[in-house]
Amino acid sequence: AFQAPDGRSFFAVYLQSALEVLREFTIRVQCIVAASRRKGAKAFDLAQLQVLEIDVVQLAPLMRMAASGLSGWICLSRDLDSMGKVQREDALSKVIYELCGGLQALQRLISLRGLVDLSPDTVRWVQSSHEEAQHSLFQLLITFERCGLQQVVLPPQYKRMLEDIMSPN
């Protein structure tokens, strides 16, 4: 089995790296949301908004891959990880927490449509990132609904978000 020079498993290294991608993407989205809330409809001049949009769009494909990859690996681990490496890393809790944070930031940005003049390309990437975060969370929730999900500690707003994801539309 692969181990990093510091003795961590391949999964631990992957988890750390992918969580950093999710966090960085969330921060980039939050930057647009926070600036627009502080300054109102005219929060940005065109150049400022374009810089922030580029930051989000550049990281969006990697965010989607990190969310999908982590949720897929964690779901598979439920039945295949006989050594418990994923469980030892508390991966389920960490990934659900980061996906909820990202999903919340994306929802806030989507709610600002019309107030912040995002480019069509940015809107598409934000929508697809939102869909991937929601799908990845749903996959984790379905897989661990009766097997470990009750041990995940989350703030109340994240718990409500998960309830909304699980409730039929």
Salt bridges, closest charged atoms under 4 A:
ASP6 OD2 - ARG8 NE 2.77
GLU24 OE2 - ARG28 NE 2.98
ASP79 OD1 - ARG78 NE 3.29
GLU98 OE2 - ARG23 NE 2.93
ASP121 OD1 - ARG124 NH2 3.48
GLU145 OE1 - ARG146 NH1 3.73
